[in-house]
Structure formats: structure tokens, C-alpha cells
Amino acid sequence: MRNVPIYGNFLYLQLTSQTAEKGGEKMLDHAFQRRREIERMLLSGKRLTVPKLMAMYSVGKNAIRRDFEVIGEELPVIAKQGYNGGYSLMDGAGKYQNSLSREQLECLEKLAVGCTGKDRETVLSIIHEFGPYCERNT
């Protein structure tokens, strides 16, 4: 698993949104919205299947697979084939991740640097639970 930049999701969402707005192309806008909704479903703990998403969004399997490729660049998506298969997030990636704003995350990181012991552990646990997904190496 590769290390994901701290602000990866924010940058991805901002660039995708800007591309959709500037290009004025409906297809990009629909793909952006669909991926955001899929991300929310994954972050809420749901297991998603390609056939269900194809029916939900009226798109083909290649569009859904591409969505998971893009989402997988920022979130730890796991694909399981066969009976009871589908896409889900790796254990440890929860529904509260990515809910901090950039300013909140930067503030908490500054606090963590100045803290020691139990206080530092608490601040880091908040960052890991509510911040963007990244491997635990702090």
C-alpha cells in the first residue's frame, strides 16, 4: 500500500470539481457526482457491487470499475470476488474519515507537535480517525 498525501482527497475533489465546472461537460460532472456518492457509501461502511451500482447510476461496468480505480487512489478500497464479494474499505478506514477541513487538520497537526505523552496520542488519534486516510506512521 502506498503512502497517500495528507491532502490527497481535498486536492482530488477540488480538481475534479473544477474540471467539471470549467469543461462544462455533463459526463465529467456526472462522474464526479457518482464518485462522491460512492465514496460516501464506502465511508459509511457499505459493501458495494458493480451490478447494483450499474443499475443505480445507469452506467456500464467499465464506468463503475474506473470509478473504483480513481477512488482507490485516495482511499484503501478492497475488491473481493465471488460469493459475498464487492468493494469495501480496508479495516481501519471509517465513516468519519475525511470529515476535517484543511484548516482543522493543520491546526491539529500544529497542536500534536507541541504536545507530549498522552495529549499527543489523543490529538494523533483524532487526526487518524477524522482526517484523510493514510498509513499509521506518525
N, C-alpha and C positions, 0 to 999 in steps of 0.2 A: 504494500500500500504506500503510495507516495504522500509526501507531506503537502497539505493543502495550505495555500497562503491564508493568513488570518482574514483578510478582507475579500477572499475569493468570491463568496456568494454575493456580496454587495456589488462588486465590480461586474459580475456576470449579469445580475438583474438590471443594473444601470445601463450597461452596454446593449443588452438585448432590448430593453425598453426604448432606448434612443434609436436603435436601428429600426425598430417597428414604427416609431413616430416619424423619423426623417424619411424613411423609404416610402412611407405611405402604402406599403404593400400589405394587403389583408392577410396573406399567407403567413408573413413573419409575425404579425400581430396575433393571429390565432395560435401559432406555435408557441409564442411567448406565454400567452394566457394559459394554454393547455399545460405547459411545463410548470408554471407556477402552481396550478391546481394539483398536478401530480406530486410536486414537492410537498405541498401541504398535506396531502393524503399520506404520503410516506412518513412525514414527520409526526403525524398523529398515530403512527403505529400500524397502519393498514398494510396488508399484503395485496398487491395489485397484479392482475393478469392481463396479458396482451388482448385476448378476446373481449374482456369486459371493457377495457379502455377503448378498443376499436369501436365497440357499439356505443359507448358513452359519447365519444367525440366524432363519430362518423368519419374516421380516417383509416388508412391501411396499416398493416402490421409494420411496414418499414418506417412509417412516421412515428409510431409508438416506440419502436426499437431505437430510432435516432434520438427521441426524447430522453430515453434512459441513458444513452451514451453521453448526452450533454449534461444531464443531471448527475450522472456518475462521475463527472469531472470535479464536482464540488461536494457531493455527499457520498458516503460509503454504501452504495447500493449493492445488494446481493441478489443474484439471479439463481433460482432453484428450478430445475427442470423436473418434469414428471408429475406424478400424483401429488396433490397439495403443493404444487410449485407456484412460482410467480416471483415478483420483485418485492423486496422489502429492504429496510435499512439494517445495517450491521448492529449487533447489540452495542449499547452504549450511546447510540445516536438517538436522541429522544425528541419528544414533541415540543420541548421548549427551546431547542437549539435554534440559533439564528434569530432570536427574538430581541437581542440587544441592538441598539443603534450604534453607529460608528463612534459617536461621542461617548456613549455609555461604556463601550468596550475600552476605548482609550483611557477613560477615567479610571476604570477598574484595574487596567494594566499598570497605570502610574501608582495606584494605591498598593498593588501587590509588590512593587519594587521597594516601597518604603516600609512594608510590614515584615514581621518576623514570626516564626513559630506558628502557633495555632491561627492567628489572624491571617497570615499569608496563605495557609492551607484553605481557610474559609473563602477568601477572595478568589483564589485559583479555582476552587470548586464551583463558584458562581460563574466564572468565565467559561469553564468547561461544560457546565450544564446549560447555560443560556446563550453562549456565544456560538460562532460558527464551528463546525466540526473540524477538528484537527487531532492528530495523534497526541496522546499524553506524553509530552517530553519536557514540560516546564516544572 
